[in-house]
């Protein structure tokens, strides 16, 4: 199925490894997920969990996933905001306007970038970064739009329209909604750092030593992690425990379609990791 030896496995979180109950902030592991992580470890394969959500900073995910039985090694949980912070720092930005909760502000601050809040009288900035936020108001939206009208370049961790939540519910992608409003007002497209862009896989390579073509990418959204993985040359596995059924995976263009679709992570190792 894939010409290269598998050297790392990258799992999406929401809809793939677990489901988040937005009301309680707690995760429940999906069928086969705990065993899949254990089987990867048993074969000496590094595992990275790469979510497309920016609800929390990376450090926040470890205990709440561990509570659900999903234990990840330190440094092996990745979010679009962490990818964005690293990229923006490398691009030379020292001060940016951030519209997002701590899931976005913490990685940006940790990268040594000054954060400007989106307010009516905010100083001029060279860039705007959008992330998930639970509560926001018109003044904040107008502030990021004004910043772009004044020449700031807009970025986002994710512009996904929705993601999988507990109870089969779709949860709205807030940063995607704000990005659409911003582009509607300014005509300027928002540059995305998260999925389906492959920027995060560079960090995975640095962590694991695996090239993208030596990775298995596992996810529930054919337009996000699967598209990202196929672009990068990875082996891509879809699971139907999240937002899309088997027909949804099959409907994608062949060159960006998952090479394998499973009903869950039950039996994952037997299908993919058998030596």
N, C-alpha and C positions, 0 to 999 in steps of 0.2 A: 504493500500500500504506500510505503514511504521509503525512499532510498537511503535516508540517513539514520544512523543509530540515535535513539531517543536519549537525550542527556538532561532534560528538565521538563517539568509539567507546569503549565500556567492555567489556573482555574479562575473563572469569574466567580464572584460571590453571590450576589442576589439572583435567585432563580436557578443557580447551578450548585453551589455548595449549601446554601441556606436561604431561608426566607426571613425578612425583617418584619416584626410587628411594629408599625410606626407609632402606635400608642404607647407601648411599653419600652420600645428601644431594644428589645431582646430578639435574638436570632434562634431559629429552630433549624437543625441540620436536615437536609433533604435526604431521601433514601440513598444509601450507598456511599454518602459523602465521607463519613468518618472512616469507613473501611478503605475507601479510595486513597485517602491521605496516608493511612497506615501502610497500605500496599506499596505506594510510591517510596516511602521511607525504607521499607523492608528491602527494596531493590536498589537503595542508595541513590535514588533520584531526588534532586532538590525540587521543592515545590514552592511556587509563588502564587499568592492570591492577588489578583489584579481586578479590583472593582472599578466600575465606571461611575460610582457614586462619590459625592464629596460631602456626605452628611457629617462625617467625623474625620479628624486627622488620623493618619495611619496608626499611631500608638493606641488610639481608642478602640480599634477593632480587635486587638489581640485578646483582651479579657472577655469581651462579649461573644466572640467566636469560640474561645476555649470553654466558656460556660455551656455552649451547645455541643461540645465534644470535638471541636475543630481547632487543633493546635498548630500554629505556624511558627517557624523560627523567626527570631528577631531580624528585622530588616526585610522580611519576605512578604509584607503586605504593601501593596502599591495602590495609590489613588491617582486620578487625573490631576488633582491639585499638586501632589508631590512631583509629578512629571512636569507640570507647568512651571512650578517654582524653580526647579533645576534648569529648565530650558530658558526661562526669562532671565535668570541670573547669568547664564552663559551668554545670553544675547546682550548683556551689559546694562540691563535695567537696574536702577538703584532705588526708584520710588515709583509705585504704581497705585492706581485706585482699585480697590477690591470690593466687589459686591458679593458677599458670601458669608457664611457662618464660619465657625472655627475650623471646620474641615478644610476650608480654603486659606483662612488667614494664618493658621499655625504653620503649615509648610512654607508659606511665603516668608513669614517672619524668620523662621529657622534658616532660610536661605540667605538671610541678611539683607532683605529688601524692605525698605520703608513702606508702610501701608498707609494710604490716604483713604479715609472713609468717604462714601458717596453722599456728600451734603451740598446744599445750595451754594455755599461760599467756599467750596474746596479749591485748593491751589491747582494750577495747571500741572498736568501729568503727561507722560509720554505713552502710557499704556493703561488699559483697563482689563481686569481679569474678573470673569463671572464664574460663580460657583453656586452650589445649592444653598438656599437660605429658607428657613421656616417662615419667617415674617419679613415682609418688605413693604415699602410704601412708594407713592408716586414721586416724592422728592428724590428718593434714591435712584429710581429708574431715570428720572429727568437728569440727575447728576451724571450718570454714566453716558447718557446720550449727549449731553452738553460737552463732556470731555472729548468724545469722539468728534463732535462738530468742531471742537477746538484743535483737532489734529491728533488726538491719542489713538493708538492702534488697539482694536478690541480683540481680546483673547477669551477663551473659555476652556475649562477642564472638559466639560461634556456639553453637547447640544442634543443628546438623546431625548426624544419626546416623552418617553415613559420607561419604567422598569418594573420588574416583578416584585410584588409585595405579598404578604401573608394573606391567606384566604382567597387566593386567585385574583386579587385586585391589582389593577395597574396603578402605579404611583407616578404622579406628574413629574417630569424632569424640569425643575424650576429654572435652572440656568439656560436650558434650551428655549424655554418660553421667553425669558428676558432677552436672550440673544436674538430671537426672532423679532421682538419689539424694537430692539436697538437697530437691527438691519433695516427694518421697515421704516424707521425714522431717518436714518442716516444714509442708507444705500450702501453702507460699508459691510462686507461680509466678515463674520467673526472667525478667526483662526482657532482651530481646535487642537488641543494637545492630547486629549484622551482618545479612547476608541472611537472610530475605527483607524485613527492615525497610529502608525507603528512606533512612535517615539518612545513609548513605555517599554518596548521590547529591548531597547538599547540598555535600559537600566536592568532588565532581567538578565541580559547577557553579562553585564558587569557583576551581578550578584552570583550567577551560577556557572559562568564560563562556557555556557552553551550558545551557539549561534542560533538565530531564529529558525533555520532549517533543521535544527536538532531538537526543537521544542514541540511538545503537544500543547495546543491551545484548546481549552474546553470552555464552552459557554452556551447560554440559552438564547442569545440574540444573533441571528445570522447577519444583521446589518452592523453589528459592533465588533465583538471579539472574533467572530469567524471571518469577517471581512478583513480585519486587522491582520489576523494570522495568515490568511491566504496571500495578502499583499506581500508579507514578509517571507513567504516560502515555508511556513510551518505546516505540520499536520494538524488539521482542525476537526474537532469533535463537537457536534451539537447535542444538547440534551433538551428534551421536551418538558422539563419540569418547571419552566419559567413562562416566558411571554409568548412563545411560538410553538405550534404543533409541527409534526413531521412534514405536512404539506407546505407549511411556511418555509421550512428549510429547503425543501425540494424546489420551491418556486424561484429561488435565487439563480442568477446567471452561473453557468457551470464553473467559470474560472474563479469565482469567489464563493462557491458553495462548500459547505462542510463535507469532508470526504467520508465521514461516518456520522450517523445520527442515532443516539441511544434514547430509550424511554426514561432512563435515570442513570445514576452512577453505579447502580448495582452491577457487579461483574465487570467493572471498568478495567481492572488489572488483567483479567483473563482475556479481554478483547484486545488490549493495547500493549501491555507491558510484559507479556510472557517472553522470557528470553529465547 
